[in-house]
C-alpha cells in the first residue's frame, strides 16, 4: 500500500492552509508590531489582534482599529513585525 501523501514531511503550502492546532508543530499566528505614527514618528508596540483602538501616546492619533480578528492599521502608518 503506497500513501499518496507523506504525513511525516508535509509541504510548507499544506501546513499554511491547516488550522493552527492541526499543524505538525502547534504555534500561534499572532504577533507584535512596531507601528510608527505618521505625524510625530513615535514608535508604539501593538498586538496584531488588538481588541481596543490603539492611539499614539504623544499626539493621540489612532494607529489601529479592532476588527473581528486582526487589528486594521490606519492609513499612513508604517510597521515592522517583531
C-alpha positions in Angstrom: 0.0 0.0 0.0 1.5 3.3 -1.1 0.5 6.5 0.5 -0.2 9.4 -1.8 0.6 12.0 0.9 3.6 11.9 3.2 2.3 12.6 6.7 5.6 13.0 8.5 7.0 15.5 6.0 4.2 17.8 4.9 4.9 20.6 2.4 5.0 24.2 3.6 2.0 25.1 1.5 -0.2 22.4 3.1 0.9 23.4 6.6 0.0 27.0 5.9 -3.6 26.0 5.0 -4.2 24.0 8.2 -5.7 25.2 11.4 -3.1 26.4 13.9 -3.8 23.4 16.2 -3.8 20.8 13.4 -0.3 21.5 12.1 2.6 19.2 12.9 4.1 21.7 15.4 1.5 23.9 17.1 2.2 27.6 17.1 0.2 30.9 17.5 -0.4 33.0 14.5 -0.5 36.3 16.4 2.5 38.6 16.8 3.6 42.1 18.0 4.2 45.1 15.7 6.3 48.2 16.0 4.0 50.9 14.5 5.3 54.3 13.5 3.0 57.3 13.9 2.8 59.3 10.6 2.5 62.6 12.5 5.2 62.6 15.2 7.2 59.5 14.0 6.9 58.0 17.5 7.1 54.1 17.6 4.5 52.2 19.6 4.3 48.4 20.1 0.9 46.9 19.1 -0.5 43.4 19.3 -1.7 42.0 15.9 -5.1 41.0 17.3 -5.7 44.1 19.4 -9.2 44.4 20.7 -9.2 48.1 21.5 -8.2 51.1 19.4 -4.5 52.0 19.9 -3.6 55.7 19.9 -0.2 57.4 19.8 0.9 58.5 23.3 2.3 61.9 22.2 -0.2 63.1 19.6 -3.3 60.9 20.2 -3.6 59.8 16.6 -5.4 56.5 16.1 -2.8 53.9 15.0 -5.1 50.8 14.6 -8.7 49.9 15.0 -10.1 46.5 16.1 -11.9 44.2 13.7 -13.2 40.7 14.3 -9.7 39.2 14.0 -6.6 41.2 13.3 -6.4 44.9 14.0 -6.6 47.2 11.0 -3.7 49.7 10.8 -4.6 53.3 9.9 -3.5 54.7 6.6 -0.1 56.3 6.6 1.3 54.2 9.4 4.4 52.1 8.7 5.0 48.9 10.7 7.6 46.2 11.4 6.9 42.8 12.7 8.8 41.9 15.8 
